[in-house]
Amino acid sequence: MGDKSNIGWTDATWNPVVGCKAVSEGCDHCYAAALASGRLAHLPAYTGLAKDGIFTGEIRTAPGRLDQPLRWTRPRRIFVNSMSDLFHPDVPDDFRVSVFDVMATAWANEMGHQFQVLTKRPRIMATWVADYYNGRCEMPYPNVWLGSSIELDKYAFRADYVRGTPAAVRFLSLEPLLGPLPSLDLTDIDWVIVGGESGRGARPMDAAWVRDLRDQCVEVGVAFFFKQWGAQAPDNELDGRRWEEYPRDN
């Protein structure tokens, strides 16, 4: 966690919640669980959260981290909960409110931060976010981007919940991409990230899957960000160029 990140599509990570539980095949080689049971395991916040690269399912909130983005003076794209999932069912509602309130404060104070919230539980996200905004704000906070991960076509339905979520930017992270996504509907989606799996035991990604998604995005005007080939190649070039598009400014 910190004001710098090696993740290509963000600038910083902010982890007011840590810990998670696997929900689908994309979680099988979870980098966050590997970190929590590896080089971060000696830190009190992470001790015991994961074993042998697998999260135990325990969720911990970190109230002391809530104000961290408000202490960053340079505008950043901030990945919220790179080490967890804000919409895990065990995250307390009042703590989620606190996280959203911090993002609202950053917007009100014109800090320039953009918060990227990614979940594998978009059904919970869609319902909770609608309830949060109800009676509180006439429009979604302009600096809060909400999205879901989709790794296989059987999870393409997650995009439907993203579409139904009030958000300034709705996005999909198709990473690790483990198969083609013929059922994916990009209607009302603003941004698509694609990436292959990296690390030990990485599963391969077919270039044809990537090209198909790139072509769909170009056709319908969705910003396309190709993050990496993963274990297959050391670069992120696709057909001779780097695709690092971002959604419209908000």
C-alpha positions in Angstrom: 0.0 0.0 0.0 1.3 3.5 -0.8 1.5 6.4 -3.0 3.3 4.5 -5.8 2.2 1.3 -7.6 3.6 -1.1 -10.1 0.1 -1.8 -11.4 0.1 -0.2 -14.9 -3.3 1.4 -14.8 -3.1 3.1 -11.5 -0.7 5.4 -9.6 -1.2 4.4 -6.0 -3.0 1.8 -3.8 -5.1 2.4 -0.7 -6.0 -0.5 1.6 -8.4 0.5 4.4 -9.6 -3.1 4.2 -7.4 -6.2 4.0 -8.2 -9.9 3.6 -10.5 -11.7 1.2 -11.8 -15.1 0.1 -11.6 -16.7 -3.3 -14.9 -16.7 -5.3 -13.9 -17.8 -8.8 -11.1 -19.2 -11.0 -9.4 -15.8 -11.4 -8.6 -16.0 -7.7 -6.6 -19.2 -8.0 -3.2 -17.5 -8.2 -4.1 -14.3 -6.3 -1.2 -11.9 -6.1 -2.6 -10.3 -3.0 -2.9 -13.6 -1.1 0.6 -14.4 -2.2 1.9 -11.1 -0.8 -0.1 -11.5 2.4 1.4 -14.9 3.1 4.8 -13.9 1.8 6.7 -10.7 2.2 3.9 -8.9 4.1 3.2 -11.7 6.5 5.4 -10.3 9.2 3.3 -7.1 9.3 0.6 -7.1 12.0 -2.1 -6.0 9.5 -1.5 -9.1 7.4 -0.3 -11.7 9.8 -2.5 -14.8 9.5 -4.7 -13.4 6.7 -3.4 -15.9 4.2 -1.5 -19.2 4.1 0.5 -20.6 1.2 -0.9 -18.0 -1.1 -4.6 -18.5 -0.2 -6.7 -16.1 1.8 -8.3 -17.5 4.9 -11.5 -15.5 4.5 -10.8 -13.2 7.4 -11.6 -9.5 6.8 -9.9 -6.7 8.7 -10.6 -3.0 8.6 -7.9 -0.4 9.1 -9.5 2.8 10.4 -6.0 4.4 10.8 -5.6 4.2 7.0 -8.8 6.0 6.1 -7.4 9.5 5.8 -4.3 8.5 3.9 -5.5 9.8 0.4 -6.3 13.1 2.1 -2.7 13.5 3.0 -1.5 13.1 -0.6 -1.2 16.5 -2.2 -0.4 15.4 -5.8 -3.5 14.1 -7.8 -3.4 10.4 -8.3 -5.4 7.5 -9.7 -5.9 5.4 -6.6 -6.7 1.7 -6.6 -9.0 1.1 -3.6 -8.3 -2.2 -1.7 -5.7 -3.9 -3.9 -5.4 -6.3 -1.0 -9.1 -7.0 -0.5 -12.6 -6.3 -1.8 -14.6 -3.4 -0.5 -17.8 -5.3 -1.3 -16.9 -8.5 0.5 -20.0 -9.3 2.5 -18.1 -9.2 5.8 -17.0 -5.6 5.3 -19.2 -3.6 7.7 -21.6 -1.2 6.0 -20.6 1.7 8.2 -17.0 1.2 7.3 -17.9 1.2 3.6 -19.7 4.5 4.3 -16.5 5.9 5.8 -14.5 4.9 2.7 -16.9 6.6 0.4 -17.0 9.6 2.6 -13.2 10.0 2.3 -13.6 9.8 -1.5 -16.3 12.5 -1.3 -14.1 14.7 0.8 -11.2 14.4 -1.7 -13.7 15.5 -4.4 -15.1 18.4 -2.3 -11.6 19.6 -1.6 -10.7 19.5 -5.3 -7.7 17.3 -4.6 -7.8 15.7 -8.1 -7.8 12.1 -7.0 -9.6 9.5 -8.9 -10.6 6.4 -7.0 -10.7 3.0 -8.8 -12.8 0.5 -6.8 -12.7 -3.1 -8.3 -14.8 -6.0 -7.0 -15.6 -9.6 -7.9 -18.9 -9.1 -6.1 -20.7 -6.6 -8.3 -24.2 -7.6 -7.2 -23.4 -6.4 -3.6 -21.8 -3.3 -5.1 -24.8 -2.3 -7.3 -27.3 -2.6 -4.4 -25.1 -1.0 -1.7 -23.9 2.0 -3.9 -27.5 2.8 -4.9 -28.5 2.8 -1.3 -25.5 5.0 -0.3 -26.3 7.7 -2.9 -30.0 7.6 -2.2 -30.9 10.9 -0.4 -27.2 11.8 -0.1 -26.2 13.0 -3.5 -28.1 13.7 -6.7 -25.3 12.3 -8.9 -22.4 9.8 -8.3 -19.2 11.3 -7.1 -17.3 12.3 -10.2 -14.0 10.9 -8.9 -15.2 7.4 -8.0 -14.8 4.7 -10.7 -16.5 1.4 -10.0 -15.8 -1.9 -11.8 -15.7 -5.7 -11.7 -13.3 -8.4 -12.7 -14.3 -11.0 -15.3 -12.0 -13.8 -16.2 -14.2 -16.3 -18.0 -17.3 -16.0 -20.1 -19.5 -17.6 -17.5 -18.9 -14.5 -15.4 -19.8 -12.1 -18.1 -23.0 -11.4 -16.2 -21.0 -9.4 -13.7 -21.0 -6.6 -16.3 -24.8 -6.4 -15.9 -24.4 -5.4 -12.3 -21.7 -2.8 -13.1 -24.1 -1.3 -15.6 -26.7 -1.0 -12.9 -24.3 0.7 -10.4 -24.4 4.5 -10.1 -20.9 5.6 -11.1 -19.1 8.4 -12.9 -17.0 5.7 -14.6 -17.9 2.0 -15.0 -15.1 -0.3 -15.8 -14.2 -4.0 -16.3 -10.9 -5.7 -15.4 -10.6 -8.7 -17.7 -7.6 -10.1 -15.8 -6.4 -12.7 -15.6 -8.1 -13.4 -18.9 -8.6 -17.1 -19.0 -10.7 -17.6 -22.0 -12.7 -15.7 -24.8 -15.6 -13.6 -23.7 -18.2 -13.9 -26.5 -21.1 -13.0 -24.2 -19.6 -9.8 -22.9 -21.8 -6.7 -23.4 -19.9 -3.4 -23.3 -23.1 -1.2 -23.2 -22.6 1.6 -20.7 -19.1 0.5 -19.9 -16.5 3.3 -20.0 -13.2 1.4 -19.6 -11.8 -2.1 -20.2 -8.5 -3.4 -18.8 -7.1 -6.7 -20.2 -4.2 -8.6 -18.9 -2.6 -12.1 -18.8 -1.6 -14.0 -15.7 1.9 -13.7 -14.4 3.9 -15.5 -11.8 4.4 -19.1 -11.0 2.0 -21.5 -12.7 0.5 -18.7 -14.8 -2.2 -19.8 -17.2 -1.8 -18.8 -20.9 -3.8 -16.1 -22.6 -4.6 -16.4 -26.4 -3.8 -13.3 -28.4 -7.0 -13.8 -30.3 -9.0 -13.2 -27.1 -7.2 -9.9 -26.6 -7.7 -8.7 -30.2 -11.4 -9.5 -30.1 -11.8 -7.4 -26.9 -9.7 -4.6 -28.4 -11.7 -4.6 -31.5 -15.0 -4.5 -29.6 -13.8 -1.6 -27.6 -12.7 0.4 -30.7 -16.0 -0.3 -32.4 -18.1 1.0 -29.6 -15.8 3.7 -28.3 -14.8 2.2 -25.0 -11.3 3.1 -23.6 -9.0 0.0 -23.9 -6.0 -0.6 -21.6 -3.8 -3.6 -22.3 -1.9 -4.2 -19.2 0.3 -7.2 -19.9 0.8 -10.5 -21.6 1.8 -11.9 -18.3 4.1 -14.9 -18.3 4.0 -15.2 -22.1 5.9 -12.1 -22.9 7.7 -9.3 -21.0 6.0 -6.4 -22.7 2.5 -5.0 -23.2 2.5 -4.3 -26.9 -0.4 -5.5 -29.0 0.1 -5.6 -32.8 3.0 -3.2 -32.6 1.6 -0.6 -30.2 0.8 0.0 -26.6 -2.8 0.4 -25.7 -3.0 2.5 -22.6 -6.3 4.4 -22.9 -8.2 5.9 -20.0 -11.9 6.9 -19.8 -13.0 10.5 -20.3 -12.0 13.1 -17.7 -14.6 13.6 -15.0 
